Amino acid sequence: MSQRLIIVVFLIITALGSTWLLNVVSKQKAGAGSTEVHEPDYYMEDFTTLTMREDGTPKSSLYAVHMAHFPDNDTSELLQPEMEMYRTSRLPLYVRADKGWVTSNNEVILLKGNVQLWEDDESGERILQVNTSKAKVLIDQDYAETDQPATIKTRRTTINGIGLRAFFEDSRLEVLKDVHTYIEQKEIL
């Protein structure tokens, strides 16, 4: 083979090898850069939202000291969330927690840290108080649940147990296991 032909073949092989290597490196950089970072695209302070029923009456309101939205999974994180669950035939239920997380379709709210659910009577006196450490609230279903220890207090009764289901519209609570009930005796005059 002539020396020119050897140089041309060498240059062609080098060019093809360089093109292939550049292509591989570019794909690796593109793959590494395409992973989305879990950072908020916007946030709000003293955030409040109101959800309505189909008939135009309020269904629930949600307030948080701080709300941050994350575009990578279209969720929101809440700091000190407070909810008001409006019911058609009774006074509202209230829910509060240290932190919260809302799914992308706003159907599920996960609450964590000092979760409280309560109901007051017409005079503002507390008639129901529920405390737990974590809860899941399903807004469209008027429902909440936890698999954690929970305490229910009414005017004369304290119920402790593990796991709880709350049906807002029915004003019904179900304690799932290890239930212990204490009833305060009423003084007879």
N, C-alpha and C positions, 0 to 999 in steps of 0.2 A: 504494500500500500504506500501510496505517496504520502509525504509528510504533510501536505496541504489537506488531504482527505482525513488524516488522523486528527488534525487540529479542528477541522469543521465538525467531525463526529463528536469530539471532546466538547466543543462549544455548545452543540445541540443538546448533548446529555446534561451538561452543566445548566443550561437554560431551563430544560424540562425539570430537573431536580430542584432548581431554585424556585420555579413557579409552584411546584408541588409543596415545597416547604413553606413558602409564603402563604399559600392557601390553608394549610394545616394550622399555622400560627394565627392567622386571621380568624378562623373558625373558633379556636380556643379562646381568643380574646372576646369575640362576640358572645360566646356561650357564658363566659365569666361575667360579662357586663350585663347580660340580660336578666340575671336574678334580681328581682325587685327587692328593695330595702323596705323594711317595715318602719316607715317614718310617716308622720301625719302630713297630709296635704293642706289641711286647714284645722283650726280649732276655734272654740268659742268659750268665752267666760260668761257665767250666769246665764246659761243656756236654758230655754224653756220651749217645749213643744206641746201641742194639744192635738189629740186624735179624736175624730168625730165618728159617730155611728152613721149608718146610711140615712137615717131620718133627720140628721142634722144636729142631734143632741151630743154633748160631750161624752166620750167614752173613757178617756184617760188623759192625764197630763204628766209630763216628765220634766223635771228641773234638775240641773247639775251645776255645781260650782265651776267645773271645767269639762268640756267635751272635745275630744280629738278624733278626727276621721282619718282612717288609714285606707288608701286607695288599693293597696296590693290585695286585700281581701274584702274591701268595702264594708268594714266594720267600724264601730265607734267605741271608744273607751270613755267612761264617765268617772268623775271624781265627786263623791258625796251626792249620789243621785237620790232624788225624792220623787215618788210617784203618788198620784191621786187617782184611784180607780172608781169611776162614777157608776152607780148601780141604778136601775130604773125604779125600784120600789123602796130603796133604803138610802141612808146616808152613805157617803163615800168611805172606802177603805184607803188607808195611807200606807206607803212602803218607803223605807229608808235604808241605806247601806253606806259603807265606806267607799266602795268601788263598784263599778258596773261595766258591762260589755254588751253591746247591742249587735245582733247579726245584721247581715247585709240587707235582708228584706224587712227589718224592723219587727219581726214576729217574736223573737226571743230576746229576753233581757236576762243576763246572768249577773247575779248580785253576790258580793263577797265582802265579808268583814262586818260584824255587828249589824246583821240584817234584822230589821224590825218591821212588823206589820201590825197595824192597830185600827181600831174603830172607836169613835166617840159617839155619845148620844146627843140629843138635841141641845142639852145644856153644856156640852163640851166635856163632860166627864167620860173618862176612859172606861169602856165596857169590855174591850178585848185587846190583849197585847200578846203578840207572838214574837219570840226571839230565837234566832238561829245564826249560824256562821256563814252559810251559803244558801242561795235559792235560785231557782229558774222560774221566770215569769213568762207565761204565754199570753200576750195581750189579747189576741183575737179570740182566745178560748176562755177568757176570764178565769184563769187558772194559774196556780203557782205550786211548786213542789221543792222539797229538799230531801236528801238522804242523810243529812246530818242530825245530831241531837237538837231537839227543839223544846221550848217551853211555852205553854199557852197559859195566860192568866186572864181570868174574868173577875168579877167583883168578889166572889167567894171561892173560886176553884182555881187550883194550879195543876196543870197536867204536864208531865215530862215524858218524853219518848224519843225514839230515833225514827226519823223519816216522817214527813208530813205532806199532805195534799190539801190545798185550799181551793175551794170552788167559790169564787167571788159572788156571782149572781145569786147562788143558793144560800150564801152565808154558812157554808158547811166546811168543817175541818175534819180530816181523817189522820190520826196518828197511826203509824204503820207497825211499830214493834216496841217492846220493852216499855210499855205504858205504865206510868205511876200517877195516880190521881190523889190529890189532897183537897178535901172540902172543908172549909172553915165552918165551924159550928155557929149557928145563929143563936144569940142569947134570947131566952124566953123570959118575958117579964111577968 
